[in-house]
C-alpha cells in the first residue's frame, strides 16, 4: 500500500507581504518594541510603588519589627520614591 500524498503550499509562514517594504516592517517592529518597553517600565514603577508602601508599613510598624529592619525599610522607602521619580523623568523624555 502506498502512502497518501498531499499538496503542501510553498508559502513560508511569517514571510513578508509583498506590500510591506522591509524598512516599514523594521519601523513597525521598533514601534512595537518601544510600546512593550513602556509597558515593562510601567510594571517596574508599579512594583516599586508596592515595595515603597510595604517598606513604609514596616518602617512605621513599631517595636514589632527589629530596629535594624525598620531603618532599612525607612531608607528603602526613600530610595523607592527617588528611583520612581528618576524613572518617570527619563521615561517622559522618550
QUIMO-V897896 format. One record per pair of residues at least 6 apart in sequence whose ideal C-beta (glycine too) atoms are under 8 Angstrom apart, sorted by the first residue. I is the first residue (numbers start at 1). J is the second residue. If there is no record, write none. Layout:
BEGIN
I_J ; I_J
END
This chain:
BEGIN
16_22 ; 16_25 ; 20_28 ; 34_94 ; 38_91 ; 38_94 ; 41_87 ; 41_91 ; 44_87 ; 45_84 ; 45_87 ; 45_88 ; 48_80 ; 48_83 ; 48_84 ; 48_87 ; 49_80 ; 49_84 ; 51_76 ; 51_80 ; 52_76 ; 52_77 ; 52_80 ; 52_81 ; 52_84 ; 55_73 ; 55_74 ; 55_76 ; 55_77 ; 55_80 ; 56_73 ; 56_77 ; 58_65 ; 58_69 ; 58_70 ; 58_73 ; 59_70 ; 59_71 ; 59_73 ; 59_74 ; 59_77 ; 61_70 ; 65_73
END
